[in-house]
């Protein structure tokens, strides 16, 4: 009888400890810069993962999943969302949770992005920007979606986060990076290549959010993107957290 083996995935579409090779392979296949290793003992596998995963309390932490109605926060009638994140929206220390979205207006020929950044201490920051590059306009709101994801990763790296989770509602944001979708244009190819390169320096994971289902911070990212169409001034310089103003529940356009 073959000895039992454990497979630890430190960096992949799904991270954690797996008992079956097929599960491990599915977790790392197509993921740029995947890190994984086989062990003869569960203790060895957990030790390889280190402190980042030892407190999960479960084997296999999904980082490519879908959110919908389960993450809604209470709303005040006629007001913006509560400024503090719910407990399921607060990342671990050293990690950044980023909601991103894109928008497009054919009348003014501009695309825009919106980002919502949630920190482990409960603080929330927002950002938006826009553009009108002729080639990029062909992708309409998808250009904004890609800009938002790229901006979030660069923001995380500048501010010293070791991991960033990107929550999005357009599948290409993840699938072009993992290779599940083939990049058919120069723009999507550059996006995928940039994200893969940055993935060598910071852990990037993706979570699919069902669009227009009142997921609080996804809706806020959508509003930020729409605000960016008319109030943005190109793609803003990435700032350090100490230079940013905390979001307190009111949108700039209100």
Backbone bond lengths (Angstrom), bond angles and torsions (degrees), N, CA, C in turn:
res aa  C-N    CA-C-N  psi(-1)  N-CA   C-N-CA  omega(-1)  CA-C   N-CA-C  phi
1 X - - - 1.469 - - 1.530 109.32 -
2 X 1.314 116.03 129.19 1.458 120.71 -177.26 1.519 110.69 -67.69
3 X 1.339 115.45 143.29 1.462 120.44 178.97 1.526 109.51 -67.93
4 X 1.318 114.94 144.54 1.456 120.04 -179.72 1.523 109.78 -68.73
5 X 1.332 116.44 142.22 1.452 119.92 -179.19 1.527 109.86 -128.78
6 X 1.324 114.94 149.61 1.459 121.02 179.13 1.526 108.62 -121.35
7 X 1.327 114.94 142.24 1.454 120.54 -178.14 1.530 108.31 -118.65
8 X 1.329 116.11 121.09 1.462 121.41 -178.73 1.523 109.69 -105.16
9 X 1.325 116.20 123.05 1.464 121.95 178.07 1.523 108.25 -106.84
10 X 1.319 115.64 111.30 1.468 120.86 179.96 1.516 111.04 -86.32
11 X 1.319 116.65 -31.76 1.456 121.15 -178.51 1.519 108.95 -143.56
12 X 1.322 117.30 116.10 1.454 121.82 -178.07 1.510 110.77 -178.71
13 X 1.334 117.17 -174.24 1.459 120.54 178.19 1.512 111.21 -63.83
14 X 1.324 116.71 -31.42 1.463 123.92 173.05 1.514 106.81 -133.49
15 X 1.340 117.35 133.18 1.453 120.43 179.16 1.516 110.16 -112.23
16 X 1.333 116.30 154.39 1.454 120.47 -179.93 1.521 110.70 135.74
17 X 1.329 116.14 -163.13 1.459 122.51 -177.70 1.523 109.55 -108.42
18 X 1.318 116.30 133.49 1.456 122.32 -179.46 1.527 109.87 -126.13
19 X 1.320 116.00 146.42 1.463 120.66 179.72 1.519 112.00 -96.88
20 X 1.325 117.41 -13.79 1.459 121.51 -179.14 1.522 110.41 -115.97
21 X 1.330 115.48 135.73 1.461 120.00 179.68 1.517 111.63 -62.04
22 X 1.325 118.41 -38.01 1.460 121.04 -179.74 1.524 111.09 -59.62
23 X 1.352 116.56 -38.85 1.464 120.09 178.59 1.522 110.86 -66.97
24 X 1.323 115.81 -40.19 1.464 120.53 177.33 1.527 110.45 -63.75
25 X 1.307 116.18 -45.49 1.467 120.41 -179.08 1.513 111.45 -61.05
26 X 1.336 117.21 -41.39 1.459 120.72 178.27 1.526 111.88 -64.23
27 X 1.343 115.58 -29.81 1.459 120.11 -178.15 1.526 112.78 -75.36
28 X 1.336 117.17 -25.87 1.467 119.75 -174.59 1.523 113.80 -113.23
29 X 1.307 117.47 -19.32 1.464 120.81 -175.75 1.522 110.92 -63.12
30 X 1.314 117.43 124.59 1.453 122.25 179.07 1.513 114.24 82.86
31 X 1.348 116.70 0.94 1.459 119.63 -179.81 1.528 109.03 -95.89
32 X 1.354 117.99 122.81 1.463 120.19 -177.60 1.523 111.69 -67.40
33 X 1.335 116.34 132.01 1.454 121.62 177.14 1.511 114.55 68.99
34 X 1.336 117.78 29.06 1.468 120.77 -179.12 1.522 111.23 -61.15
35 X 1.348 116.31 143.36 1.457 122.62 177.96 1.524 109.05 -124.65
36 X 1.317 117.59 121.12 1.459 120.87 -179.56 1.525 109.58 -156.46
37 X 1.344 115.05 161.57 1.457 119.46 -176.37 1.526 109.59 -159.85
38 X 1.322 117.30 149.02 1.455 122.65 178.27 1.522 111.90 -95.31
39 X 1.355 116.46 145.43 1.461 121.67 -179.20 1.526 109.94 -138.31
40 X 1.321 115.46 154.37 1.460 120.31 178.03 1.523 112.23 -87.45
41 X 1.335 117.26 -14.97 1.460 120.94 179.14 1.513 110.90 -129.30
42 X 1.323 116.68 151.90 1.460 121.96 177.98 1.528 110.16 -66.15
43 X 1.327 115.82 -37.26 1.464 120.13 -179.79 1.523 111.31 -61.50
44 X 1.338 115.95 -40.90 1.459 119.88 178.83 1.515 112.24 -64.37
45 X 1.335 115.47 -39.36 1.469 119.90 179.31 1.523 111.03 -64.85
46 X 1.343 116.10 -42.81 1.462 120.06 -179.27 1.531 110.89 -67.92
47 X 1.314 116.23 -35.75 1.458 120.21 178.73 1.525 110.72 -64.82
48 X 1.336 116.06 -37.22 1.462 121.11 178.25 1.528 111.03 -63.16
49 X 1.341 116.09 -38.86 1.461 119.78 -179.98 1.522 111.40 -69.04
50 X 1.310 117.06 -32.53 1.457 120.58 177.04 1.505 112.71 80.82
51 X 1.328 115.44 -167.69 1.458 122.54 -173.82 1.508 113.21 -66.14
52 X 1.345 117.52 -27.06 1.455 119.44 -176.77 1.509 112.32 -60.50
53 X 1.346 117.53 -26.63 1.454 120.28 -174.55 1.526 112.74 -117.85
54 X 1.313 118.18 -10.35 1.457 119.96 -174.47 1.512 112.92 -66.85
55 X 1.327 117.15 -20.21 1.464 119.84 -177.33 1.520 112.79 -98.43
56 X 1.327 117.11 7.87 1.460 119.11 -177.01 1.522 112.12 -66.11
57 X 1.320 117.07 -34.31 1.459 120.51 -179.05 1.507 112.92 76.14
58 X 1.324 117.10 9.24 1.460 120.07 178.74 1.518 108.26 -156.39
59 X 1.298 115.61 157.39 1.458 120.29 -179.75 1.523 109.44 -94.09
60 X 1.324 115.01 126.88 1.458 119.71 179.77 1.516 110.72 86.43
61 X 1.326 118.27 98.07 1.449 122.45 178.54 1.518 108.63 -98.10
62 X 1.321 119.53 110.34 1.461 120.22 -177.15 1.516 111.47 -69.17
63 X 1.346 115.77 130.98 1.448 119.82 176.42 1.526 110.31 -119.01
64 X 1.290 117.67 3.33 1.449 121.86 174.23 1.520 105.78 -129.67
65 X 1.315 116.07 92.37 1.458 120.61 -172.41 1.510 109.14 -142.23
66 X 1.310 117.78 -176.37 1.453 120.65 -177.32 1.513 110.30 -127.82
67 X 1.340 115.34 133.52 1.447 122.02 177.09 1.521 108.76 -110.40
68 X 1.317 116.38 148.53 1.460 118.55 173.39 1.515 109.30 -143.29
69 X 1.336 117.26 -113.02 1.457 120.12 -173.29 1.512 113.68 -73.49
70 X 1.317 118.67 -15.41 1.456 120.39 -173.62 1.515 114.85 -69.18
71 X 1.323 118.81 -14.34 1.459 120.16 -175.12 1.522 113.15 -112.07
72 X 1.323 117.92 25.17 1.450 120.30 178.69 1.523 110.04 -79.46
73 X 1.322 116.59 141.94 1.447 122.34 174.02 1.522 108.61 -107.51
74 X 1.344 118.88 156.95 1.456 120.47 -179.87 1.516 111.73 -60.99
75 X 1.299 117.11 147.49 1.454 123.18 -178.94 1.524 110.28 -115.59
76 X 1.317 116.06 143.43 1.446 120.79 172.96 1.518 107.92 -94.89
77 X 1.291 117.19 132.01 1.452 121.07 -176.34 1.530 110.20 -59.88
78 X 1.343 114.80 127.22 1.448 120.15 177.45 1.512 114.88 74.79
79 X 1.331 117.79 12.97 1.459 120.48 -178.11 1.513 110.49 -131.75
80 X 1.315 115.71 168.45 1.459 121.42 178.66 1.520 109.59 -76.16
81 X 1.343 118.30 169.16 1.461 120.96 -179.58 1.520 111.83 -60.44
82 X 1.327 116.08 156.06 1.453 120.40 173.45 1.525 108.45 -56.22
83 X 1.318 118.62 138.75 1.454 120.28 -174.67 1.509 114.82 -72.57
84 X 1.325 119.55 -26.66 1.447 120.53 -177.75 1.524 111.33 -90.55
85 X 1.307 116.03 139.95 1.461 121.16 -176.58 1.523 110.90 -75.73
86 X 1.338 115.58 151.08 1.453 120.26 173.85 1.524 109.41 -72.51
87 X 1.324 116.84 164.84 1.462 119.76 -174.38 1.517 112.67 -61.17
88 X 1.344 117.85 -30.68 1.457 120.06 -179.90 1.521 112.10 -80.52
89 X 1.331 117.15 -1.40 1.456 121.44 179.71 1.530 111.82 -108.45
90 X 1.314 117.63 2.98 1.454 120.63 -177.15 1.529 109.94 -98.90
91 X 1.323 117.66 117.39 1.472 120.07 -179.24 1.524 111.35 -75.11
92 X 1.324 115.63 170.97 1.458 120.73 175.93 1.523 109.73 -72.95
93 X 1.317 114.65 162.20 1.455 119.96 177.64 1.531 109.18 -60.32
94 X 1.314 115.49 134.80 1.460 120.58 -179.24 1.512 113.45 87.92
95 X 1.344 116.91 0.07 1.452 121.50 179.67 1.530 110.22 -119.54
96 X 1.306 116.15 151.03 1.454 122.46 179.95 1.521 109.35 -118.86
97 X 1.314 116.76 134.51 1.456 122.57 173.24 1.518 107.36 -107.13
98 X 1.332 116.96 123.52 1.460 121.37 -175.52 1.528 111.14 -127.71
99 X 1.319 116.59 121.62 1.457 121.92 169.90 1.525 107.53 -92.89
100 X 1.330 117.00 133.67 1.466 120.22 -178.88 1.525 109.47 -131.14
101 X 1.323 115.09 150.03 1.465 119.98 177.06 1.515 108.91 -155.01
102 X 1.341 115.39 164.51 1.450 121.01 179.99 1.511 111.51 -130.99
103 X 1.328 115.98 161.41 1.457 121.02 179.28 1.529 108.91 -147.38
104 X 1.336 115.79 165.49 1.462 120.99 -178.59 1.527 108.90 -153.52
105 X 1.329 115.87 141.08 1.459 121.20 176.65 1.517 108.28 -128.97
106 X 1.322 115.86 113.05 1.459 121.11 -175.54 1.520 111.95 -70.91
107 X 1.340 116.85 -23.82 1.462 119.86 -178.59 1.526 111.47 -71.59
108 X 1.313 116.51 -39.12 1.468 119.18 -179.34 1.529 111.72 -100.77
109 X 1.344 115.83 -1.01 1.465 121.93 178.38 1.533 112.00 53.93
110 X 1.331 114.44 56.09 1.462 120.04 176.89 1.525 110.59 -139.66
111 X 1.311 114.83 149.07 1.457 122.33 171.35 1.517 107.27 -114.63
112 X 1.322 116.44 158.40 1.465 119.62 -178.08 1.517 110.28 -150.04
113 X 1.332 115.37 162.17 1.458 120.33 176.46 1.526 109.43 -130.07
114 X 1.322 114.95 157.40 1.449 121.41 174.91 1.519 109.26 -135.21
115 X 1.329 116.60 140.69 1.467 121.88 178.17 1.521 109.98 -130.01
116 X 1.314 114.98 143.32 1.456 121.63 171.91 1.524 106.66 -124.95
117 X 1.310 117.06 122.14 1.463 122.43 -177.60 1.521 109.58 -108.40
118 X 1.338 116.72 123.60 1.453 122.15 178.00 1.527 109.37 -112.15
119 X 1.339 116.10 129.75 1.456 122.31 -176.58 1.528 111.27 -105.65
120 X 1.309 115.88 164.32 1.459 121.48 -176.95 1.523 113.05 -65.32
121 X 1.333 117.15 -23.92 1.465 120.10 179.87 1.526 112.56 -88.96
122 X 1.340 117.20 6.85 1.457 121.93 176.73 1.516 114.40 92.08
123 X 1.327 117.73 -6.46 1.463 119.33 178.61 1.528 111.09 -72.67
124 X 1.323 115.55 152.91 1.458 122.44 -179.10 1.524 109.16 -131.08
125 X 1.326 116.02 136.55 1.455 121.72 176.80 1.531 108.56 -130.36
126 X 1.308 116.79 150.82 1.463 121.03 179.55 1.526 109.59 -128.22
127 X 1.327 114.64 158.57 1.463 120.65 176.69 1.518 108.43 -154.68
128 X 1.333 115.40 152.97 1.458 120.19 174.60 1.520 109.35 -149.65
129 X 1.319 115.29 163.23 1.450 121.14 177.88 1.515 109.63 -163.73
130 X 1.322 117.27 172.82 1.464 120.02 -179.09 1.525 111.13 -147.16
131 X 1.323 115.64 177.66 1.445 121.31 179.29 1.510 111.28 -165.44
132 X 1.338 116.29 166.73 1.468 120.28 179.96 1.528 111.03 -143.81
133 X 1.328 116.39 27.84 1.460 120.02 177.62 1.524 109.85 -58.91
134 X 1.323 116.57 131.25 1.466 121.36 -173.17 1.526 112.28 -58.53
135 X 1.328 117.25 -43.81 1.458 120.88 -179.51 1.527 110.68 -67.16
136 X 1.313 116.61 -40.85 1.458 121.30 -177.57 1.521 112.32 -70.80
137 X 1.330 117.14 -27.18 1.461 120.87 179.87 1.529 111.74 -61.09
138 X 1.320 116.67 -25.61 1.464 120.48 -178.74 1.529 111.72 -62.32
139 X 1.324 116.77 -25.63 1.465 120.87 -179.34 1.526 112.61 -91.62
140 X 1.322 116.21 -0.76 1.465 122.59 176.65 1.535 111.74 50.67
141 X 1.329 118.28 -127.54 1.469 120.42 -175.10 1.529 112.95 -68.92
142 X 1.345 117.31 -20.83 1.468 120.01 179.79 1.526 110.18 -63.44
143 X 1.324 117.72 -32.70 1.459 119.85 175.77 1.519 110.28 -60.08
144 X 1.323 116.28 -42.69 1.453 120.15 177.30 1.517 112.22 -63.18
145 X 1.326 116.39 -39.16 1.468 120.80 178.30 1.539 110.15 -59.63
146 X 1.324 116.01 -46.17 1.463 120.15 -179.36 1.524 111.37 -66.59
147 X 1.337 116.48 -41.92 1.458 120.13 178.75 1.526 111.02 -60.48
148 X 1.332 116.11 -40.80 1.453 120.06 179.53 1.513 112.41 -62.37
149 X 1.329 116.63 -44.25 1.466 120.86 179.52 1.523 111.04 -65.11
150 X 1.333 116.62 -42.51 1.464 120.42 179.78 1.529 110.92 -66.66
151 X 1.313 115.78 -40.65 1.456 119.86 179.26 1.526 110.27 -62.76
152 X 1.339 116.68 -40.60 1.464 121.15 -179.65 1.526 111.54 -62.44
153 X 1.327 116.90 -42.41 1.465 120.46 -179.55 1.529 110.33 -66.66
154 X 1.323 117.03 -44.14 1.464 120.23 179.90 1.533 110.98 -66.16
155 X 1.323 116.90 -35.60 1.456 121.35 176.12 1.525 110.16 -63.00
156 X 1.327 115.71 -43.68 1.465 120.73 -179.96 1.525 111.12 -63.51
157 X 1.326 116.64 -42.45 1.467 119.96 -179.11 1.521 111.06 -67.25
158 X 1.337 117.33 -43.64 1.461 120.12 -179.08 1.521 111.22 -61.39
159 X 1.332 116.53 -35.00 1.455 120.71 -175.87 1.535 113.56 -94.22
160 X 1.326 116.58 10.93 1.451 121.08 169.90 1.516 116.27 77.43
161 X 1.335 118.36 21.07 1.462 120.14 176.16 1.521 109.38 -75.52
162 X 1.323 116.26 145.82 1.461 119.75 178.75 1.521 111.84 -90.13
163 X 1.330 117.11 -16.15 1.463 121.34 -176.39 1.518 109.49 -150.79
164 X 1.329 116.92 141.47 1.451 121.59 175.32 1.522 109.04 -131.25
165 X 1.312 115.84 131.44 1.467 121.51 174.26 1.516 107.70 -104.88
166 X 1.327 116.26 123.25 1.460 121.86 -179.83 1.526 108.96 -102.72
167 X 1.293 116.68 119.43 1.463 121.78 176.18 1.520 108.09 -103.77
168 X 1.308 115.02 125.56 1.464 121.92 -169.97 1.523 109.35 -139.34
169 X 1.348 116.82 166.29 1.468 119.01 175.66 1.530 112.89 -122.41
170 X 1.349 117.22 3.30 1.467 120.44 174.65 1.528 108.75 -114.28
171 X 1.332 116.78 120.54 1.459 121.92 -168.70 1.526 115.15 -60.98
172 X 1.329 116.86 -29.26 1.456 119.31 -178.63 1.517 113.32 -59.76
173 X 1.325 117.32 -27.52 1.458 121.82 179.93 1.522 110.66 -54.62
174 X 1.307 117.05 -38.70 1.465 121.04 177.70 1.520 112.26 -92.91
175 X 1.325 116.99 -45.21 1.462 120.42 -167.41 1.522 113.88 -71.65
176 X 1.327 117.79 -26.48 1.469 118.64 173.63 1.522 110.20 -69.62
177 X 1.327 116.61 -33.92 1.462 120.48 -178.52 1.525 111.28 -73.24
178 X 1.324 116.84 -42.74 1.462 120.19 -178.02 1.525 112.07 -77.87
179 X 1.326 117.33 -14.52 1.458 120.78 -178.92 1.513 113.64 90.93
180 X 1.331 117.11 0.45 1.461 119.78 177.90 1.518 110.91 -65.31
181 X 1.348 116.01 -32.31 1.461 121.58 171.71 1.526 107.65 -109.33
182 X 1.314 116.26 137.23 1.461 120.47 176.92 1.522 109.68 -82.78
183 X 1.324 116.46 131.13 1.462 121.04 178.13 1.526 109.25 -73.41
184 X 1.315 116.42 112.10 1.455 120.65 -174.58 1.523 113.59 -96.27
185 X 1.333 117.31 -8.65 1.458 120.18 179.52 1.518 109.52 -125.66
186 X 1.310 115.75 162.70 1.464 120.94 -179.88 1.524 110.84 -61.24
187 X 1.332 116.53 -39.33 1.461 120.56 -176.76 1.523 112.00 -66.28
188 X 1.335 117.08 -47.44 1.467 118.88 179.80 1.529 111.24 -68.44
189 X 1.334 116.00 -30.72 1.460 119.93 176.83 1.524 111.38 -65.69
190 X 1.341 116.42 -42.40 1.465 120.62 178.51 1.525 110.29 -65.91
191 X 1.321 115.95 -38.83 1.469 119.99 178.47 1.525 110.40 -60.41
192 X 1.335 116.30 -51.19 1.465 120.69 -178.02 1.522 111.29 -61.47
193 X 1.332 116.39 -42.55 1.469 120.36 -178.68 1.528 111.20 -64.55
194 X 1.318 116.42 -41.21 1.466 120.23 179.87 1.515 111.00 -64.15
195 X 1.330 117.23 -45.17 1.459 120.83 -178.47 1.527 110.74 -64.77
196 X 1.319 116.85 -39.64 1.464 120.07 178.99 1.526 110.93 -65.48
197 X 1.316 116.57 -39.35 1.458 120.19 179.54 1.529 110.05 -66.05
198 X 1.313 117.33 -44.56 1.465 120.50 179.17 1.524 111.01 -65.69
199 X 1.331 116.13 -28.60 1.457 120.43 179.20 1.515 113.42 -64.22
200 X 1.336 116.95 -11.89 1.461 120.90 175.65 1.528 111.35 -79.33
201 X 1.342 115.41 -18.37 1.460 120.61 -176.68 1.519 113.33 -108.02
202 X 1.315 117.70 -24.12 1.454 122.23 -178.21 1.523 108.77 -142.96
203 X 1.312 116.68 144.87 1.457 120.61 178.02 1.527 109.27 -75.67
204 X 1.328 116.12 121.95 1.462 121.79 -179.30 1.524 108.66 -116.19
205 X 1.314 117.11 127.55 1.455 119.42 174.93 1.529 108.94 -131.10
206 X 1.317 116.08 162.20 1.453 122.15 -173.69 1.530 111.17 -125.94
207 X 1.319 115.60 144.51 1.460 121.62 174.27 1.522 108.68 -134.44
208 X 1.336 116.17 124.34 1.461 121.16 179.12 1.521 109.61 -79.45
209 X 1.319 115.50 131.53 1.462 122.45 176.48 1.525 108.00 -113.59
210 X 1.317 117.06 131.63 1.460 120.59 176.92 1.521 108.80 -67.56
211 X 1.326 116.46 123.57 1.464 120.74 -175.72 1.524 111.59 -67.85
212 X 1.320 114.45 146.14 1.476 122.78 172.85 1.530 112.67 54.98
213 X 1.317 116.12 44.56 1.466 120.97 176.35 1.527 110.33 -121.73
214 X 1.325 115.90 24.44 1.462 122.31 176.28 1.525 114.08 62.55
215 X 1.339 117.22 29.76 1.456 119.94 169.43 1.530 105.56 -71.77
216 X 1.303 116.72 114.98 1.462 122.58 -165.71 1.515 114.38 -48.09
217 X 1.322 117.72 -55.78 1.451 119.35 -172.47 1.520 112.61 -81.80
218 X 1.311 117.52 -17.14 1.457 119.90 170.46 1.525 109.18 -71.58
219 X 1.337 116.78 -39.88 1.462 120.92 176.79 1.525 110.01 -65.28
220 X 1.339 116.95 -37.33 1.460 119.79 178.60 1.522 110.53 -66.54
221 X 1.330 117.88 -40.96 1.462 120.99 176.89 1.525 110.66 -61.67
222 X 1.330 116.57 -37.68 1.463 121.49 177.10 1.533 110.25 -63.15
223 X 1.330 116.76 -42.70 1.463 120.03 179.33 1.527 111.18 -67.22
224 X 1.332 115.57 -37.15 1.461 118.83 177.40 1.532 110.77 -62.65
225 X 1.341 115.98 -40.99 1.466 120.14 179.37 1.521 110.89 -63.80
226 X 1.311 117.30 -41.73 1.476 121.08 178.95 1.527 110.21 -67.16
227 X 1.327 116.77 -37.54 1.461 120.25 175.48 1.523 110.56 -63.01
228 X 1.319 115.74 -38.75 1.452 120.65 -178.83 1.517 113.53 -62.25
229 X 1.325 117.53 -27.49 1.465 120.81 -179.68 1.518 111.35 -58.15
230 X 1.327 117.38 -44.43 1.464 121.40 -174.22 1.527 113.41 -104.56
231 X 1.330 117.88 -24.77 1.454 120.23 -175.52 1.526 113.29 -108.98
232 X 1.324 115.87 -6.49 1.456 119.25 178.96 1.516 111.82 -75.26
233 X 1.310 115.51 158.74 1.466 121.58 178.18 1.523 108.29 -133.67
234 X 1.336 115.05 66.45 1.445 120.58 -175.53 1.521 110.79 77.64
235 X 1.329 116.19 -165.07 1.462 120.97 177.75 1.526 107.95 -87.78
236 X 1.326 117.94 117.28 1.471 119.85 -175.58 1.515 112.67 -69.36
237 X 1.325 114.70 155.14 1.453 120.66 175.16 1.525 109.12 -64.44
238 X 1.312 116.28 137.93 1.462 120.37 179.18 1.521 108.71 -72.09
239 X 1.350 115.02 130.64 1.461 120.18 -174.63 1.525 111.30 -112.74
240 X 1.311 114.26 158.51 1.456 120.07 171.37 1.519 108.95 -77.49
241 X 1.314 116.27 151.53 1.460 121.56 -175.45 1.521 111.73 -56.01
242 X 1.336 117.41 -39.73 1.463 119.86 -177.72 1.516 113.20 -65.14
243 X 1.332 117.17 -15.70 1.466 120.92 179.12 1.521 112.56 -97.54
244 X 1.334 117.67 2.24 1.453 121.36 -176.59 1.527 111.04 -105.02
245 X 1.317 114.71 157.02 1.461 121.23 177.36 1.524 109.10 -95.76
246 X 1.322 115.97 129.55 1.458 120.89 -178.20 1.527 110.59 -67.74
247 X 1.328 115.81 143.30 1.468 121.65 177.77 1.524 109.16 -78.43
248 X 1.356 116.00 129.97 1.456 120.73 -178.33 1.526 112.73 -123.60
249 X 1.319 116.57 28.97 1.454 118.64 170.26 1.512 116.12 95.46
250 X 1.308 118.71 5.63 1.461 120.25 177.34 1.517 109.00 -124.61
251 X 1.332 116.46 130.92 1.457 120.67 178.01 1.518 109.70 -82.35
252 X 1.332 115.33 148.28 1.457 120.32 -176.85 1.525 112.62 -61.33
253 X 1.346 115.27 -31.52 1.466 118.50 -176.09 1.517 112.51 -80.13
254 X 1.339 118.56 -8.98 1.445 120.80 -176.32 1.539 110.68 -79.36
